[in-house]
Amino acid sequence: MRISVTIFLTDETITPTRLARELEARGFAGLYLPEHTHIPVERVTPYPAGGELPREYGRTLDPFVALGQAAAVTESLGLGTGITLVAQHDPIDLAKQIATLDHLSGGRFTLGLGFGWNVEEADDHGVEWSTRRELVRDRMALMQALWADEPTAYEGEFGSVRASHAFPKPVQRRTLVGGAAGPKLFSHIVEYADGWLPIGGRGLSESLPVLRAAWSDAGRDPNALQVVPYAVFPNPGKLAHYADLGIEEVVVQLPPAGEGEVLKALDEYARYVGGDGGQV
């Protein structure tokens, strides 16, 4: 099983380059970074985990810039977002960012995407909350048109693009969708993604068969579905359970802390990493 990590990298934490070098040296498979452009002070939306919103949410580094630094100092470490808030991006610009990072890293990028939870943040980006899932679906289709081998036009409900020359092309084009289990989420995964990023990894014994059935019913290759439990606090029993479910990669949570605390956490997680770590 491949062990990757996620962390809220901020202006107060370990740097992307230092962390990336340590991860690759220790055999970890990948580094996934979250995204929040800003956190409005006057919030109505409650923090999903309950209580006060942690400090790091309003201080996150831009994931694409940070992952670009990580790519530059590593050779095999997987690079991913967990998650990109696609609704808050111009899809033409985002398609270029993704393709460039994947190209320059030699095909090491995974697009983890989601629909968001902070209504105020999305509203500042002009996102209509009730249609955000359809907006993300539309923007994914537009980006896939730009990534096509031949110039391909796209006309959608929320946006369009002319048939265009758009290089580089992503090498890997690996897309995982984050969110809670349910028919709406699973329909998105089946339609335009390669798999699921279940946050916390709870309830997979019940939900995974449902997703696999929807995947097969849509004519997708059963062996191609990727399920990657995300932001997990690991223990041997939990990882053994995931392995029994056929899961091949798990993303464990690091603290949003300085170098000393983060490296200590890596030392604790190192017992779960195989000799070759593997690549995302």
Secondary structure, 3 states (H helix, E strand, C coil): CEEEEECCCECCCCCHHHHHHHHHHHCCCEEEECCCCCCCCCCCCCCCCCCCCCHHHHHECCHHHHHHHHHHCCCCCEEEECCEEHHHCCHHHHHHHHHHHHHHCCCCEEEEEECCCCHHHHHHCCCCHHHHHHHHHHHHHHHHHHHCCCCCCEECCCCEECCCCCCCCCCCCEEEEECCCCHHHHHHHHHHCCEEECECCCCHHHHHHHHHHHHHHCCCCHHHCEECCECECCCHHHHHHHHHCCCCEEEEECCCCCHHHHHHHHHHHHHHCCCCCCCC
